[in-house]
Amino acid sequence: MNLPTCTHKLIPLTGQIPLLLTCLISIFLLCACDKNQPQSAGQQHKTLPQHRVAVTTISIMPVTIKLLLSGNLEPVTKIRFYSEVNARITRLPFYQGDQIHRGDILVKLDDRLIRSEVEKSRATYKQALADLIRVKKLLPKNISTKEDFNQANTKLQQAKADRDYQLTRLQQTTIKAPIDGVITERLQEPGDYVSVQTHILTLIDPTKFRLKLQLAERYLPLVKIHQPVSVRINGLKNTTIKARITRIFPTINPDNHKGTIEIQLIPVSSHIRSGQFVKVQLKLQLVSQLLVPNRCIQQDVAGSYVYRVIKTHKGKHQVEKVFFEKGPEYANKTTVLSKLHAGDKIVTRGFLGLRNHQQVQIVKMALPPTSTADLPVSE
């Protein structure tokens, strides 16, 4: 048997050396590139800068607010004149805007029928008086009895009452001005027949004006009688007039939870008119309260909260989410009722991406000023 023979050819290594060197260089470059690759997520988070926030310190401070109210002027004294008898108007000399002096005759009604009734009642009274005198003279002579005397006396009293009644009706046919003032309403004309309780004229005193304003019940304990206020009248080129609180009504409207205060102007300009629209500025000094700027307050489904900055045991700063109970709001600040305390540092800026218990870096940022003096509040 012929065994196969193997023939080996030696390939020279001269051509493969450059190929080996190329592979080694490539492996070295790959290893070098691996050292420049990004670190793991955990390592990368440790090298990121801390979350930057601006903070403010909350404190207990007094609050002075300006309530901006509005209303319409009305005269302090306003008299409406009504007819007290059934009669026809014979004189009505004054018109709207006329100046009236005390004692001037405003209305004169036809009194001819009433005068005849007055004369009749006077005659009846005279006759009753004469009968009583006659019975009284006959009484000692036993010609008249005590009963006759009592009956005569009763008739006299009845006649006197009827006479006085008719005289009163006669007086009611003439209406005189009880004060100096200005006519604001003229609702009838001469010749008109008016029945009892028909409105004829209205007279006001133009030297005293007031306005009644609705005020939230939480502010009522802060206002006082004679407290000064400022009144601005738009119709008089925004003229500002001094005024004062003259009355605080004792009841609260259950529908809107507001009370009523009355303000009187001092002094009164001759250009002021009843019904003019005015704006009132009322300053109120509240008790000191713990206030937090509104820009610091965040909201979620659980309620209102702020981020309070605290120090950890390692001396780092971190934030904690604090839900708190809100009180009344005054302009750009809100009253704190629970969970926060004076001296707490809370975040004012840097909320984007901020999480509970996250470490933060406190930085100074330019913030708009927040003052509690003269905070405007619209009612």
For each residue, the residues with C-beta under 8 A, 3 or more apart:
1:
2:
3:
4:
5:
6:
7:
8:
9:
10:
11:
12: 15
13: 16 17
14: 17
15: 12 18 19
16: 13 19 20
17: 13 14 20 21
18: 15 21 22
19: 15 16 22 23
20: 16 17 23 24
21: 17 18 24 25
22: 18 19 25 26
23: 19 20 26 27
24: 20 21 27 28
25: 21 22 28 29
26: 22 23 29 30
27: 23 24 30 31
28: 24 25 31 32
29: 25 26 32 33
30: 26 27 33 34
31: 27 28 34 35
32: 28 29 35 36
33: 29 30 36 37
34: 30 31 37
35: 31 32
36: 32 33
37: 33 34
38: 44
39: 43 44 47
40: 43 44
41: 44 45
42: 45 46
43: 39 40 46 47
44: 38 39 40 41 47 48
45: 41 42 48
46: 42 43
47: 39 43 44
48: 44 45
49: 52 361
50: 359 360 361
51: 350 353 354 358 359 360 361
52: 49 350 360 361 363
53: 307 309 319 347 348 349 350 354 360 361 362 363
54: 347 348 349 350 362 363 364 365 367
55: 309 345 346 347 348 362
56: 293 296 345 346 348 367
57: 343 344 345
58: 290 291 292 336 340 342 343 344 346
59: 290 291 342 343
60: 288 289 290 291 342
61: 288 289 291 372
62: 285 286 287 288 372
63: 285 286 288 289 291 330 333 372 375
64: 283 284 285 286 372 373 374 375
65: 283 284 286 330 331 374 375 376 377
66: 281 282 283 284 374 375 376 377
67: 215 219 280 281 282 283 284 377 378 379
68: 279 280 281 376 377 378 379
69: 213 214 215 279 280 281 282 379
70: 277 278 279 280
71: 211 212 213 277 278 280
72: 211 275 276 277 278
73: 209 210 211 265 272 273 274 275 276 278
74: 78 209 210 211 212 274 275
75: 78 204 205 206 208 209 210 274
76: 205 208 209 210 264
77: 179 181 204 205 208
78: 74 75 184 202 203 204 205
79: 178 179 181 202 203 204
80: 185 199 201 202
81: 106 107 175 199 200 201 202 203
82: 196 197 198 199 200
83: 86 87 107 109 194 195 196 197 198 200
84: 172 196 197
85: 109 114 169 172 173 196
86: 83 193 194 195 196
87: 83 109 110 111 113 114 173 193 194
88: 109 110 191 192 193 194
89: 92 107 108 109 110 188 189 190 191 192 193 194 200
90: 108 109 110 190
91: 105 107 108 190
92: 89 106 107 108 186 188 189 190 200 201
93: 105 106
94: 98 100 104 106 183 186 201
95: 98 183 186
96: 183 184 185 186
97: 182 183
98: 94 95 182 183
99: 180 181 182
100: 94 104 106 177 180 181 182 183 203
101: 104 177 180
102: 177 178 179 180
103: 176 177
104: 94 100 101 176 177
105: 91 93 108 174 175 176
106: 81 92 93 94 100 175 176 177 183 201 203
107: 81 83 89 91 92 174 175 200 201
108: 89 90 91 92 105 173 174 175
109: 83 85 87 88 89 90 172 173 174 194
110: 87 88 89 90 113 173
111: 87 114 115 170 173 174
112: 115 116
113: 87 110 116 117
114: 85 87 111 117 118 166 169 170 173
115: 111 112 118 119 170
116: 112 113 119 120
117: 113 114 120 121 166 169
118: 114 115 121 122 163 166 167 169 170
119: 115 116 122 123
120: 116 117 123 124 166
121: 117 118 124 125 159 162 163 165 166 167
122: 118 119 125 126 163
123: 119 120 126 127
124: 120 121 127 128 159 162 163
125: 121 122 128 129 156 159 160 162 163
126: 122 123 129 130
127: 123 124 130 131 159
128: 124 125 131 132 152 155 156 158 159 160
129: 125 126 132 133 156 159
130: 126 127 133 134
131: 127 128 134 135 152 155 156
132: 128 129 135 136 149 152 153 155 156
133: 129 130 136 137
134: 130 131 137 138 152
135: 131 132 138 139 144 148 149 152
136: 132 133 139 149 152
137: 133 134 140 141
138: 134 135 141 143 144
139: 135 136 142 143 144 145 146 148 149
140: 137
141: 137 138
142: 139
143: 138 139
144: 135 138 139 148 149
145: 139 148 149
146: 139 149 150
147: 150 151
148: 135 139 144 145 151 152
149: 132 135 136 139 144 145 146 152 153
150: 146 147 153 154
151: 147 148 154 155
152: 128 131 132 134 135 136 148 149 155 156
153: 132 149 150 156 157
154: 150 151 157 158
155: 128 131 132 151 152 158 159
156: 125 128 129 131 132 152 153 159 160
157: 153 154 160 161
158: 128 154 155 161 162
159: 121 124 125 127 128 129 155 156 162 163
160: 125 128 156 157 163 164
161: 157 158 164 165
162: 121 124 125 158 159 165 166
163: 118 121 122 124 125 159 160 166 167
164: 160 161 167 168
165: 121 161 162 168 169
166: 114 117 118 120 121 162 163 169 170
167: 118 121 163 164 170 171
168: 164 165 171 172
169: 85 114 117 118 165 166 172 173
170: 111 114 115 118 166 167 173
171: 167 168 174
172: 84 85 109 168 169 175
173: 85 87 108 109 110 111 114 169 170
174: 105 107 108 109 111 171
175: 81 105 106 107 108 172 200 201
176: 103 104 105 106
177: 100 101 102 103 104 106 180 181 203
178: 79 102
179: 77 79 102 203 205
180: 99 100 101 102 177 205
181: 77 79 99 100 177 203 204 205 206
182: 97 98 99 100 203 204 206
183: 94 95 96 97 98 100 106 186 201 202 203
184: 78 96 202 203 204 274
185: 80 96 199 201 202
186: 92 94 95 96 183 200 201
187: 199 200 201 202
188: 89 92 192 194 198 200 201
189: 89 92 192
190: 89 90 91 92
191: 88 89
192: 88 89 188 189
193: 86 87 88 89
194: 83 86 87 88 89 109 188 198 200
195: 83 86 198
196: 82 83 84 85 86
197: 82 83 84
198: 82 83 188 194 195
199: 80 81 82 185 187 202
200: 81 82 83 89 92 107 175 186 187 188 194
201: 80 81 92 94 106 107 175 183 185 186 187 188
202: 78 79 80 81 183 184 185 187 199
203: 78 79 81 100 106 177 179 181 182 183 184
204: 75 77 78 79 181 182 184 274
205: 75 76 77 78 179 180 181 208
206: 75 181 182 268 270 272
207: 268
208: 75 76 77 205 264 265 268
209: 73 74 75 76 264 265 268 272 274
210: 73 74 75 76 246 262 263 264 265
211: 71 72 73 74 231 262 263 278 280
212: 71 74 260 261 262 263
213: 69 71 260 261 262 263 280
214: 69 253 256 258 259 260 379
215: 67 69 219 220 223 258 259 260 261 379
216: 219 220 257 258 379
217: 220 252 257 258 259
218: 221 328
219: 67 215 216 222 223 284
220: 215 216 217 223 248 252 259 261
221: 218
222: 219 284 285 286
223: 215 219 220 227 245 248 261 282 284
224: 227 245
225: 245 246 247 248
226: 244 245 246
227: 223 224 244 245 282
228: 242 243 244
229: 243 244 245 263 280 281 282 283
230: 240 241 242 243 280 281
231: 211 240 241 242 243 263 265 278 279 280
232: 238 239 240 241 278 279 280 281
233: 236 238 239 241 272 276 277 278
234: 238 277 278 279
235: 273 276 277
236: 233 239 269 271 272
237:
238: 232 233 234
239: 232 233 236 269
240: 230 231 232
241: 230 231 232 233 265 267 268 269
242: 228 230 231 265 266 267
243: 228 229 230 231 263 264 265 266 280
244: 226 227 228 229 263 264 266
245: 223 224 225 226 227 229 248 261 262 263
246: 210 225 226 262 263 264
247: 225 261 262
248: 220 223 225 245 259 260 261 262
249: 259 260 261 262
250:
251: 259 260
252: 217 220 257 258 259
253: 214 256 257 258 259 260
254: 257
255:
256: 214 253
257: 216 217 252 253 254
258: 214 215 216 217 252 253
259: 214 215 217 220 248 249 251 252 253
260: 212 213 214 215 248 249 251 253
261: 212 213 215 220 223 245 247 248 249
262: 210 211 212 213 245 246 247 248 249
263: 210 211 212 213 229 231 243 244 245 246 280
264: 76 208 209 210 243 244 246
265: 73 208 209 210 231 241 242 243 268 272
266: 242 243 244
267: 241 242
268: 206 207 208 209 241 265 272
269: 236 239 241 272
270: 206
271: 236
272: 73 206 209 233 236 265 268 269 276
273: 73 235 276
274: 73 74 75 184 204 209
275: 72 73 74
276: 72 73 233 235 272 273
277: 70 71 72 233 234 235
278: 70 71 72 73 211 231 232 233 234
279: 68 69 70 231 232 234
280: 67 68 69 70 71 211 213 229 230 231 232 243 263
281: 66 67 68 69 229 230 232
282: 66 67 69 223 227 229
283: 64 65 66 67 229 374
284: 64 65 66 67 219 222 223
285: 62 63 64 222
286: 62 63 64 65 222 289 330
287: 62
288: 60 61 62 63
289: 60 61 63 286 327 335 336
290: 58 59 60 335 336 340 341 342
291: 58 59 60 61 63 330 333 334 335 336 372
292: 58 296 297 306 324 333 334 336 340 346
293: 56 296 297 332 333 348 370
294: 297 329 332 333 334
295: 332 348 349
296: 56 292 293 306 307 346 347 348
297: 292 293 294 304 305 306 326 334
298: 304 305 306 307 351
299: 303 304 305
300: 303 305
301:
302: 305 323
303: 299 300 323
304: 297 298 299 323 324 326
305: 297 298 299 300 302 321 322 323 324
306: 292 296 297 298 322 324 340 346 347
307: 53 296 298 319 320 321 322 346 347 351 354
308: 319 320 322 340 344 345 346 347
309: 53 55 317 318 319 345 346 347 360 362
310: 317 318 319 320
311: 315 316 317
312: 315 316 317 318 359
313:
314:
315: 311 312
316: 311 312 359
317: 309 310 311 312 359 360 361 362
318: 309 310 312 357 358 359 360
319: 53 307 308 309 310 347 354 356 357 358 360
320: 307 308 310 356 357
321: 305 307 356
322: 305 306 307 308 339 340
323: 302 303 304 305 339
324: 292 304 305 306 336 337 338 339 340
325: 336 337 338 339
326: 297 304 329 334 335 336 337
327: 289 334 335 336 337
328: 218 334 335
329: 294 326 333 334 335
330: 63 65 286 291 333 334 335 372 375 377
331: 65 375 376 377
332: 293 294 295 370 375
333: 63 291 292 293 294 329 330 370 372 375
334: 291 292 294 297 326 327 328 329 330
335: 289 290 291 326 327 328 329 330
336: 58 289 290 291 292 324 325 326 327 339 340
337: 324 325 326 327
338: 324 325
339: 322 323 324 325 336
340: 58 290 292 306 308 322 324 336 344 346
341: 290 344
342: 58 59 60 290
343: 57 58 59
344: 57 58 308 340 341
345: 55 56 57 308 309
346: 55 56 58 292 296 306 307 308 309 340
347: 53 54 55 296 306 307 308 309 319 350 351 354 360
348: 53 54 55 56 293 295 296 365 367
349: 53 54 295 365 367
350: 51 52 53 54 347 354 360
351: 298 307 347 354
352:
353: 51
354: 51 53 307 319 347 350 351 358 360
355: 358
356: 319 320 321
357: 318 319 320
358: 51 318 319 354 355
359: 50 51 312 316 317 318
360: 50 51 52 53 309 317 318 319 347 350 354
361: 49 50 51 52 53 317
362: 53 54 55 309 317
363: 52 53 54
364: 54
365: 54 348 349
366:
367: 54 56 348 349 370
368:
369:
370: 293 332 333 367
371: 374 375
372: 61 62 63 64 291 330 333 375
373: 64
374: 64 65 66 283 371
375: 63 64 65 66 330 331 332 333 371 372
376: 65 66 68 331
377: 65 66 67 68 330 331
378: 67 68
379: 67 68 69 214 215 216
